[in-house]
Amino acid sequence: MMVVLVKFVDMELGEIPCKEEKTMKLKETFNSFLETETEGKYFESSTVTYRRKLEVFCEYLIVIGNLSDNNWEDILRGMNEKKFADSAIYYIENYNIQFYSTLDNYFSVIYSYFRYIRDFLGISNNTIDSEEKLKSLKKLIHAKTKDYNLITKKQKSPISDDVYNELLEYCNECINNPKSDLLKTTGYNKAFTDYVSAIITKLVMYAGLKIKSIKALVRSDINEIVNTLNINNYRIHLPDELSSQIRNYLVIRDSIAGNDPKGALFITNQGKELTSNASMFEVLSAILQSREAESVAKFVIMQQIKTGIPLGQIKKLTGFSYITCLHCAELVEQENERTDKNSINRLLDSRLRSLPLYDKL
């Protein structure tokens, strides 16, 4: 999905009270807009994320502007810099937004939506259609959000579910069906590079590892008998298929470089330690048109958070910073906002009653 406009923050929203009986016509425009958008490869450019942002905006219009099927067009036409900025404040305060990149994504979606209703529905907005007013809006957003101390460090978006599955399929193809002799040790061996890259990528797809954590792995970190990997002072069991693929890799690796326990786990076809970031993630370029693995790792970190692994342990295991893990937690929380509020309430109530403090109080 194409996103335009100025750099702001985004935070996923939840099941918004965009009341069906009052806003059917507006929501129909949301649906028609989303049908024109191409599903993105990344979490923040996915249809699901776009819809969440639109629902947040809808909620703001209901709460602030008494939105209904009778006045929605007039309200959209009348949105000015102050009202757009106020919608950002509403988003921050009601959804505990901590990252400026989340707000950026929010306004990119809103901008694209307003361009759509102008071009296809004839509903124009003077702020969106004016470069000067957009610049004024950007300054106003900065001024109004300054006191919230949002984290401004640029954040990479996690990949989407579909891209994860596509990447997994491609990695298995490179591992199980190499296109040429893996044992060619002279010159550049594309098949070997893809083979090793696919195994490394699958490790990231399993444990969410940062590249420095992978480079630190040595031969003895793999226990082939019990199928475990030692990583950042943790011992984790490997999935069956990945474990089998790594065992096969080790046979080839050891035939080229020997089995010194302290030798680098991942090597080039010439037996040297693999140090090139680009080569380590060569397979990503076929799916993502990029060799940047952080987006893959962040998808995995989101899944780890969903299972209840504490952020501190995720930070230690993966090697990523607390800020990166916190951004993933923010995205997960946005997803959770969409689940049934009663279910969340029951879970929270149950967990609170299980605390030792409960009986003491």
QUIVEN-V532166 format. One record per pair of residues at least 24 apart in sequence whose C-alpha atoms are under 10 Angstrom apart, sorted by the first residue. I is the first residue (numbers start at 1). J is the second residue. D is the distance in Angstrom with one decimal. If there is no record, write none. Layout:
i;j;d
I;J;D
I;J;D
This chain:
i;j;d
1;34;9.8
1;36;9.5
1;37;5.9
1;38;5.2
1;39;6.0
1;40;4.9
1;41;8.3
1;42;9.0
1;44;9.1
1;45;5.4
1;46;7.2
1;47;8.4
1;50;9.2
1;109;9.5
1;112;9.7
2;37;8.0
2;38;8.2
2;39;9.7
2;40;8.3
2;45;7.7
2;108;8.7
2;109;9.0
2;112;8.1
3;44;9.8
3;45;7.9
3;104;9.5
3;105;7.7
3;106;9.8
3;107;9.0
3;108;5.2
3;109;6.6
3;110;9.5
3;111;8.2
3;112;6.9
4;104;9.4
4;105;9.0
4;107;8.5
4;108;5.3
4;109;8.0
4;110;9.6
4;111;7.1
4;112;7.0
5;104;8.2
5;105;9.2
5;107;7.1
5;108;5.5
5;109;8.9
5;110;9.3
5;111;6.6
5;112;8.4
5;128;9.4
5;131;9.9
5;134;8.1
5;135;9.6
5;138;9.1
6;103;9.8
6;104;6.7
6;105;9.1
6;107;7.6
6;108;7.2
6;111;9.4
6;134;8.2
6;135;8.3
6;137;9.2
6;138;6.7
7;100;7.9
7;101;7.0
7;102;9.2
7;103;7.7
7;104;4.5
7;105;7.6
7;106;9.6
7;107;8.1
7;108;8.0
7;138;8.3
7;154;9.7
8;88;9.2
8;99;8.7
8;100;5.3
8;101;5.4
8;102;6.5
8;103;4.2
8;104;2.5
8;105;6.3
8;106;7.2
8;107;6.6
8;108;8.0
8;138;8.5
8;141;8.3
8;142;8.8
8;152;9.1
9;88;8.9
9;91;9.8
9;92;9.0
9;97;7.9
9;98;8.3
9;99;5.7
9;100;3.5
9;101;3.5
9;102;3.0
9;103;2.1
9;104;3.6
9;105;5.6
9;106;6.4
9;107;7.8
9;108;9.4
9;150;8.5
9;151;9.1
9;152;8.6
9;154;9.7
9;155;9.8
10;44;8.4
10;49;9.6
10;53;8.1
10;88;9.4
10;91;8.7
10;92;8.9
10;95;10.0
10;97;7.3
10;98;8.9
10;99;7.0
10;100;6.7
10;101;5.5
10;102;1.9
10;103;3.5
10;104;5.5
10;105;4.7
10;106;4.9
10;107;7.9
10;108;9.2
10;109;9.7
10;330;9.4
10;331;8.8
10;334;9.6
11;44;9.4
11;49;9.1
11;52;9.0
11;53;8.1
11;56;9.7
11;91;7.9
11;92;8.1
11;95;7.2
11;96;8.2
11;97;5.7
11;98;8.1
11;99;7.7
11;100;9.0
11;101;8.3
11;102;4.6
11;103;6.6
11;104;9.2
11;105;8.0
11;106;7.4
11;327;9.3
11;330;6.7
11;331;6.3
11;332;9.4
11;333;8.5
11;334;6.1
11;335;9.3
12;44;8.8
12;48;9.5
12;49;6.7
12;50;9.1
12;51;9.5
12;52;6.2
12;53;6.8
12;55;10.0
12;56;8.7
12;91;9.5
12;95;8.0
12;97;8.8
12;102;7.7
12;103;9.6
12;105;9.5
12;106;8.6
12;330;7.7
12;331;5.9
12;332;7.9
12;333;7.3
12;334;3.8
12;335;6.2
12;336;8.8
12;337;7.9
12;338;9.0
13;49;8.4
13;51;9.2
13;52;5.4
13;53;6.6
13;54;9.3
13;55;7.7
13;56;6.3
13;57;9.9
13;91;8.5
13;94;9.3
13;95;6.8
13;96;10.0
13;97;9.8
13;330;10.0
13;331;8.9
13;332;9.8
13;333;8.1
13;334;4.6
13;335;6.7
13;336;8.3
13;337;5.9
13;338;6.9
14;51;10.0
14;52;6.6
14;53;9.1
14;55;8.1
14;56;7.8
14;95;8.7
14;333;8.6
14;334;5.9
14;335;6.4
14;336;6.7
14;337;3.7
14;338;3.7
14;339;7.2
14;340;9.4
14;341;9.5
15;52;8.1
15;55;8.0
15;56;8.9
15;59;9.9
15;334;9.5
15;335;9.1
15;336;8.8
15;337;5.9
15;338;4.0
15;339;6.6
15;340;7.7
15;341;8.2
16;52;8.3
16;54;9.8
16;55;6.1
16;56;6.5
16;57;9.4
16;58;8.1
16;59;6.2
16;60;9.6
16;337;8.4
16;338;7.6
17;55;8.3
17;56;9.0
17;58;8.5
17;59;6.2
17;60;9.7
17;62;8.6
17;63;9.5
18;54;9.8
18;55;6.6
18;56;8.3
18;57;9.1
18;58;5.9
18;59;5.3
18;60;8.9
18;61;8.9
18;62;7.1
18;63;9.5
18;67;9.3
18;68;9.9
19;58;9.1
19;59;8.5
19;62;8.3
19;67;9.6
19;68;9.0
20;68;9.7
20;69;9.9
21;68;8.6
21;69;8.6
22;62;9.0
22;66;9.5
22;67;7.4
22;68;4.8
22;69;5.7
22;70;8.6
22;72;9.7
23;58;8.5
23;62;8.8
23;67;7.2
23;68;5.4
23;69;5.3
23;70;8.9
23;71;9.7
23;72;7.9
24;68;8.4
24;69;6.7
25;68;8.6
25;69;5.8
25;70;9.0
25;72;8.1
25;73;9.5
26;58;8.3
26;67;9.3
26;68;8.4
26;69;7.1
26;71;9.9
26;72;6.7
26;73;8.3
26;76;9.8
27;51;9.8
27;54;8.9
27;55;8.5
27;58;8.5
27;69;9.8
29;113;8.9
29;116;9.2
29;117;7.7
29;121;8.8
30;54;7.1
30;55;8.8
30;58;9.8
30;113;7.8
30;116;9.8
30;117;9.5
32;116;9.3
32;117;9.6
32;120;9.9
33;112;8.9
33;113;6.6
33;114;9.5
33;115;9.8
33;116;6.6
33;117;7.9
33;120;9.3
34;113;8.7
34;116;9.8
36;116;8.9
37;112;9.6
39;160;9.4
39;162;9.7
40;159;8.8
40;160;7.7
40;162;9.6
40;163;9.0
41;157;9.6
41;158;8.9
41;159;5.9
41;160;5.7
41;161;8.7
41;162;7.7
41;163;6.0
41;164;9.1
41;287;9.0
41;288;7.4
42;156;9.2
42;157;6.0
42;158;5.7
42;159;4.0
42;160;4.9
42;161;8.7
42;162;9.3
42;163;7.8
42;164;9.8
42;288;9.3
42;295;7.9
42;296;9.4
42;299;9.3
43;156;9.8
43;157;6.0
43;158;5.3
43;159;5.2
43;160;4.8
43;161;8.1
43;162;10.0
43;163;9.6
43;295;9.1
43;298;9.9
43;299;8.3
43;331;9.0
44;101;10.0
44;102;8.7
44;105;7.0
44;106;9.3
44;109;9.7
44;156;9.4
44;157;6.1
44;158;7.5
44;159;8.4
44;160;8.4
44;331;9.1
45;105;8.4
45;108;9.9
45;109;8.9
45;157;8.6
45;158;9.8
45;159;9.2
45;160;8.6
46;159;9.2
46;160;7.1
46;161;9.6
46;162;10.0
48;160;10.0
48;335;9.3
49;105;9.2
49;106;9.2
49;109;9.1
49;331;9.7
49;334;9.2
49;335;8.8
50;105;8.8
50;106;8.1
50;108;9.4
50;109;6.2
50;110;8.8
50;112;9.9
50;113;9.5
51;109;8.8
52;106;9.0
52;109;9.7
52;334;8.6
52;335;8.8
52;337;9.8
52;338;8.5
53;91;9.4
53;102;9.9
53;103;9.6
53;105;8.3
53;106;5.6
53;107;8.5
53;108;9.5
53;109;6.8
53;110;7.5
54;106;8.2
54;107;9.8
54;109;7.3
54;110;6.8
54;113;8.3
56;87;8.6
56;88;9.7
56;90;8.9
56;91;7.0
56;94;9.6
56;95;9.4
56;106;8.9
57;84;9.3
57;87;6.8
57;88;8.9
57;90;9.1
57;91;8.2
57;106;8.8
57;107;9.7
57;109;10.0
57;110;7.9
58;87;9.7
59;87;9.4
59;90;9.4
59;91;9.6
60;84;9.9
60;86;8.8
60;87;6.2
60;88;9.3
60;89;9.9
60;90;6.8
60;91;8.1
60;94;10.0
61;87;8.2
63;90;9.8
64;90;9.6
73;117;9.9
73;123;7.0
73;124;9.3
74;123;8.8
74;124;9.9
74;125;9.8
75;125;9.8
76;114;8.4
76;117;9.6
76;123;7.8
76;124;8.1
76;125;6.9
77;114;9.4
77;118;9.7
77;123;6.6
77;124;5.9
77;125;4.7
77;126;7.4
77;127;9.1
77;128;9.8
78;124;9.2
78;125;6.9
78;126;8.1
78;127;9.0
79;125;7.0
79;126;8.2
79;127;7.4
79;128;9.0
80;125;8.1
80;126;7.5
80;127;5.8
80;128;8.6
80;133;8.7
80;134;9.9
80;137;8.6
81;126;9.6
81;127;6.5
81;128;9.1
81;133;7.1
81;134;7.8
81;135;9.7
81;136;7.3
81;137;5.1
81;138;8.7
81;139;9.8
81;140;7.5
81;141;8.8
82;136;9.8
82;137;7.6
82;140;7.6
82;141;8.8
82;144;9.8
83;137;9.7
84;110;9.4
84;127;9.1
84;128;10.0
84;137;7.7
84;138;10.0
84;140;9.5
84;141;8.6
85;137;7.0
85;138;8.5
85;139;9.7
85;140;6.7
85;141;5.4
85;142;9.2
85;143;9.6
85;144;7.4
85;145;8.9
86;140;9.7
86;141;8.5
86;144;8.4
86;145;9.9
87;141;9.9
88;141;7.5
88;144;8.8
88;145;8.2
89;141;8.6
89;144;7.5
89;145;7.0
89;148;9.3
92;145;8.5
92;148;8.3
92;150;9.3
93;148;9.1
95;330;9.4
95;333;8.9
95;334;7.8
95;337;8.8
96;148;10.0
96;330;8.5
96;333;9.5
96;334;9.5
97;148;9.1
97;150;7.6
97;151;9.4
97;327;9.8
97;330;7.5
97;331;9.7
97;334;9.4
98;148;8.1
98;149;7.8
98;150;5.0
98;151;6.0
98;152;8.9
98;326;9.0
98;327;8.1
98;330;7.7
99;148;10.0
99;149;8.9
99;150;5.2
99;151;4.7
99;152;6.3
99;153;8.0
99;154;8.7
99;155;8.4
99;323;9.6
99;326;9.3
99;327;7.1
99;330;8.4
100;142;9.9
100;145;9.1
100;149;9.2
100;150;5.6
100;151;5.8
100;152;5.2
100;153;7.8
100;154;8.0
100;155;8.9
101;150;9.1
101;151;8.2
101;152;7.1
101;153;8.0
101;154;6.4
101;155;6.4
101;156;8.8
101;157;9.3
101;327;9.4
102;150;9.8
102;151;9.9
102;152;9.9
102;154;9.9
102;155;8.9
102;157;9.8
102;327;9.1
102;330;9.0
102;331;8.7
103;141;9.7
103;150;9.6
151;323;8.6
151;327;9.4
153;323;8.9
153;324;9.7
155;294;9.7
155;295;9.4
155;323;9.2
155;324;7.5
155;327;7.7
155;328;9.7
156;292;9.6
156;293;10.0
156;294;7.1
156;295;6.0
156;296;9.8
156;298;8.3
156;324;8.9
156;327;9.3
156;328;10.0
157;294;8.5
157;295;5.7
157;296;8.9
157;298;7.5
157;299;8.4
157;327;9.3
157;328;8.9
157;331;9.5
158;293;9.6
158;294;7.6
158;295;4.2
158;296;6.0
158;297;7.4
158;298;5.1
158;299;4.8
158;300;8.4
158;301;9.2
158;302;8.5
158;328;8.2
158;331;9.3
159;288;9.0
159;293;9.8
159;294;9.3
159;295;5.6
159;296;5.8
159;297;8.7
159;298;7.7
159;299;5.9
159;300;9.3
160;295;9.3
160;296;8.9
160;299;7.4
161;299;8.3
163;287;7.6
163;288;8.3
163;296;9.2
164;205;8.0
164;287;9.5
164;296;7.5
164;299;8.2
164;300;9.4
166;287;7.5
167;198;9.2
167;201;8.9
167;202;9.0
167;205;9.2
167;283;8.3
167;284;7.5
167;286;8.7
167;287;6.4
167;288;8.7
167;296;9.4
168;198;8.7
168;201;8.7
168;202;7.2
168;205;8.1
170;198;8.1
170;283;7.9
170;284;9.2
170;286;8.6
170;287;8.2
171;195;8.0
171;196;9.7
171;197;8.2
171;198;4.7
171;199;7.2
171;200;9.5
171;201;7.5
171;202;7.2
171;283;7.1
171;284;9.0
172;198;7.3
172;199;8.5
172;202;8.8
172;241;9.5
172;242;9.2
172;245;9.0
173;198;8.8
174;198;6.5
174;199;8.9
174;283;8.4
175;199;7.2
175;242;10.0
175;245;7.3
175;246;9.6
175;248;9.6
175;249;8.9
176;245;8.1
176;248;10.0
182;249;10.0
182;252;8.0
182;269;7.7
183;252;7.4
183;253;9.3
183;255;8.8
183;256;7.9
183;269;7.2
183;270;9.2
184;256;9.8
184;269;6.9
184;270;8.4
185;256;8.0
185;268;8.6
185;269;5.1
185;270;5.0
185;271;7.9
186;269;7.6
186;270;6.7
187;269;8.5
187;270;8.1
188;268;9.2
188;269;7.8
188;270;8.9
189;268;8.8
189;269;6.7
189;270;9.2
190;269;9.4
190;279;9.7
190;282;9.6
191;269;9.6
192;267;9.8
192;268;7.8
192;269;6.3
193;267;9.3
193;268;7.2
193;269;7.5
193;274;9.7
193;279;6.5
193;280;7.7
193;281;9.1
193;282;7.3
193;283;8.7
194;279;8.0
194;280;8.4
194;281;8.3
194;282;6.3
194;283;5.9
194;284;9.6
195;249;8.6
195;280;9.8
195;282;9.5
195;283;8.6
196;246;9.5
196;249;7.9
196;253;9.7
196;266;7.2
196;267;8.0
196;268;8.3
196;269;9.3
196;274;9.4
196;279;8.7
196;280;7.2
196;281;8.9
196;282;9.1
196;283;9.3
197;266;9.2
197;277;9.8
197;278;9.2
197;279;6.6
197;280;4.8
197;281;5.2
197;282;5.9
197;283;6.1
197;284;8.6
198;280;8.3
198;281;7.5
198;282;8.0
198;283;6.2
198;284;8.6
199;242;7.7
199;243;9.9
199;245;7.6
199;246;7.1
199;249;8.5
199;266;9.4
199;280;9.2
199;281;9.6
199;283;9.8
200;246;9.5
200;266;8.3
200;280;6.7
200;281;7.4
200;282;10.0
200;283;9.7
201;280;7.8
201;281;6.5
201;282;9.1
201;283;7.8
201;284;8.0
201;293;7.9
201;296;8.6
201;297;9.3
202;242;7.4
202;296;9.8
203;229;10.0
203;238;8.8
203;239;9.9
203;242;8.1
203;246;9.8
203;297;9.5
204;293;7.9
204;294;9.0
204;296;7.1
204;297;5.8
204;298;9.5
204;299;9.9
204;300;7.8
204;301;9.9
204;318;8.8
205;293;9.4
205;296;6.5
205;297;6.4
205;298;9.3
205;299;8.2
205;300;6.2
205;301;9.4
206;238;8.3
206;239;8.3
206;242;9.1
206;296;9.8
206;297;8.6
206;300;6.8
206;301;9.4
206;303;9.9
206;304;9.8
207;231;9.6
207;236;9.0
207;238;9.4
207;297;7.7
207;300;6.8
207;301;7.8
207;303;9.9
207;304;8.5
207;314;9.2
207;317;7.8
207;318;6.8
208;293;9.3
208;294;8.4
208;295;9.6
208;296;7.4
208;297;4.1
208;298;6.7
208;299;7.8
208;300;5.2
208;301;5.8
208;302;9.3
208;303;9.5
208;304;8.7
208;314;8.7
208;315;9.9
208;317;8.3
208;318;5.6
208;319;8.8
208;320;8.8
209;293;9.1
209;294;8.6
209;296;9.4
209;297;6.3
209;298;9.2
209;300;9.0
209;301;9.0
209;314;9.6
209;315;9.6
209;316;9.9
209;317;7.3
209;318;4.3
209;319;6.4
209;320;7.6
210;293;8.0
210;294;7.2
210;297;7.2
210;298;9.7
210;315;9.9
210;317;9.2
210;318;5.7
210;319;5.4
210;320;6.0
210;321;9.6
211;275;9.9
211;277;7.7
211;280;8.7
211;281;9.5
211;292;9.8
211;293;8.0
211;294;8.6
211;297;9.7
211;318;9.1
211;319;8.3
211;320;9.3
212;275;9.9
212;277;9.7
212;318;9.4
212;319;7.4
212;320;9.3
213;317;8.7
213;318;7.1
213;319;6.1
213;320;9.1
214;264;9.8
214;265;8.7
214;266;8.6
214;280;9.5
214;318;9.4
214;319;9.4
215;264;7.7
215;265;8.1
215;266;7.8
215;273;8.9
215;274;7.9
215;275;7.1
215;276;9.7
215;277;9.4
215;280;9.5
216;264;7.6
216;265;8.4
216;266;9.7
217;262;8.9
217;263;8.7
217;264;6.3
217;265;5.6
217;266;7.9
218;260;8.9
218;261;6.7
218;262;5.4
218;263;5.4
218;264;4.4
218;265;4.4
218;266;7.8
218;273;10.0
219;250;8.6
219;253;9.6
219;254;9.2
219;258;9.8
219;259;7.0
219;260;6.9
219;261;4.9
219;262;6.0
219;263;5.6
219;264;6.0
219;265;4.6
219;266;8.2
220;259;8.8
220;260;8.1
220;261;4.6
220;262;6.5
220;263;8.1
220;264;9.1
220;265;8.0
221;261;8.2
221;262;8.9
221;264;9.7
221;265;8.0
222;246;8.8
222;247;9.0
222;250;9.3
222;261;9.5
222;265;8.4
223;247;9.5
224;250;9.3
231;316;9.4
231;317;6.9
231;318;8.5
231;319;9.6
232;316;6.8
232;317;5.8
232;318;7.8
232;319;7.7
233;316;8.5
233;317;7.9
234;313;9.8
234;316;8.8
234;317;6.9
235;317;9.7
236;317;9.8
294;320;9.1
294;324;9.5
298;324;7.9
298;325;7.8
298;327;8.9
298;328;6.4
298;329;9.8
299;328;7.9
299;331;10.0
299;332;10.0
300;328;9.3
301;325;7.1
301;326;9.9
301;327;10.0
301;328;6.7
301;329;8.4
301;332;9.7
302;326;9.8
302;327;9.2
302;328;5.5
302;329;6.6
302;330;9.2
302;331;7.7
302;332;6.2
302;333;9.7
303;328;9.2
303;329;9.7
303;332;8.4
304;328;9.8
304;329;9.7
305;329;6.7
305;332;7.5
305;333;9.6
306;332;7.1
306;333;9.2
306;336;9.2
